[in-house]
Amino acid sequence: MPSTIHDTIDLTERISRISESSTMKVAADADRLRREGIDVIDFGAGEPDFPTPDNIKKAAIAAIDANFTKYTPSGGVIELKKAICDRHRQDYGTDYAPAECMVTVGGKHAIFNLIQALIGHGDEVVIPVPYWVTYKDVVNYAGGKCVFVPTDEASGFTFTADDIAPHITDKTRLLIINSPNNPSGAVLSREEFERIYQLAAKRGVRLMTDECYCRFLYDSEPFSIASMPGAKEHVVVAGSLSKTYSMTGWRIGFALAPKQIIDGMMKLQSHTTSNPTSVSQKAAIEALRGPQESVGIMLAEYRKRRDYVVTRLRAIAGVRIAEPKGAFYAYPNISVRFRDGITSAMQFSERLLADSHVAVVPGEAFGTNEHIRLSYAASMHDLERGLDRIERFISE
Ligand SMILES: Cc1ncc(COP(=O)(O)O)c(C=O)c1O
């Protein structure tokens, strides 16, 4: 058969370096089954199940009524940049100016822009495992090389500066730290985070701190490594309003970084998304400047759910799980169920969805292959039913 032009579409080499986001794929698979009328319980999505607080929604409605519906400056309106810097100062004692701040279309976009601005061909980026899916693909897209740091499951996937040090070479340009961690819920102690920062600063490596879950800590107080004296020179902050204020769909994130980096990111953003949505920016100002009670209310609810999920998982013979110290994910080791044709977390997840109709994300997405990620940002009702199904799937 002669091939048609449609058989031979040449996509760029850089597109072949990345794959579809696994978390998005799980959501699509679960959605397909749901549309077939199947009662799917979804622990795949990393998104709060709470509505966006009313004061935030009202600010957006007021923005629409006031016709604040046009282009804004590419890096966001000045009032929002100021609100981001003020919130960060108030919460963590940092000292950023609006020129060192940029508003992006979600935290993911801040990370994308930062990595495109900082990483070139052959540059090495050090990333502890398990890691959030997107880092790897974005680094690959930029032509960089991921250098993964294994961490110890028995210690809850935490790590130390000594674990990181041997992975830093002359080519290392960036170290990515995500605490609380997605997927493991691991949290670095302030002391260890400071040691890691000192190591990075000493070796001339920039440290990107992904603060997406910074306000969701169960046993310790929120802090930002950017508050260390002199840190602004070495640290770039990727932030997001998505989880903190249950605003995933509004798509507002930000970066805090030296002005030169922000200017580089801004060039890219000005040719891609232009500005983050105008109405969302007004909502974000209210989120940051308005009452903060909703954050504590969500955290208290997540804590209850975490305790329930951990207790249930530990009651299943052979399942191991370190207690998550932050964020809203559980990352159990389910290798006890590697039998009957299941030899990987990927196969486990596919069979769990097909047979028991529970959606989870396989550990391969995060760099390990004996774990699954369950998001407990789901109702207690769904957690109870879902864990019953998981227990049956593993035990039977
Ligand atoms: C670790 C981490 N960083 C950043 C993000 C980006 O979030 P968003 O783009 O929705 O602001 C997420 C979202 O799941 C995340 O888990």
PDBQT file of the ligand as one rigid body, heavy atoms in Angstrom, charges set to zero:
ROOT
HETATM    1  C1  LIG A 401       4.288  19.154  42.560  1.00  0.00    +0.000 C 
HETATM    2  C2  LIG A 401       3.421  19.987  41.694  1.00  0.00    +0.000 A 
HETATM    3  N1  LIG A 401       3.909  21.137  41.207  1.00  0.00    +0.000 NA
HETATM    4  C3  LIG A 401       3.187  21.934  40.423  1.00  0.00    +0.000 A 
HETATM    5  C4  LIG A 401       1.900  21.596  40.062  1.00  0.00    +0.000 A 
HETATM    6  C5  LIG A 401       1.186  22.535  39.145  1.00  0.00    +0.000 C 
HETATM    7  O1  LIG A 401      -0.083  22.855  39.461  1.00  0.00    +0.000 OA
HETATM    8  P1  LIG A 401      -0.914  23.867  38.583  1.00  0.00    +0.000 P 
HETATM    9  O2  LIG A 401      -0.324  23.953  37.234  1.00  0.00    +0.000 OA
HETATM   10  O3  LIG A 401      -2.308  23.341  38.571  1.00  0.00    +0.000 OA
HETATM   11  O4  LIG A 401      -0.837  25.199  39.293  1.00  0.00    +0.000 OA
HETATM   12  C6  LIG A 401       1.341  20.402  40.518  1.00  0.00    +0.000 A 
HETATM   13  C7  LIG A 401       0.000  19.966  40.114  1.00  0.00    +0.000 C 
HETATM   14  O5  LIG A 401      -0.422  18.864  40.277  1.00  0.00    +0.000 OA
HETATM   15  C8  LIG A 401       2.131  19.581  41.368  1.00  0.00    +0.000 A 
HETATM   16  O6  LIG A 401       1.644  18.440  41.860  1.00  0.00    +0.000 OA
ENDROOT
TORSDOF 0
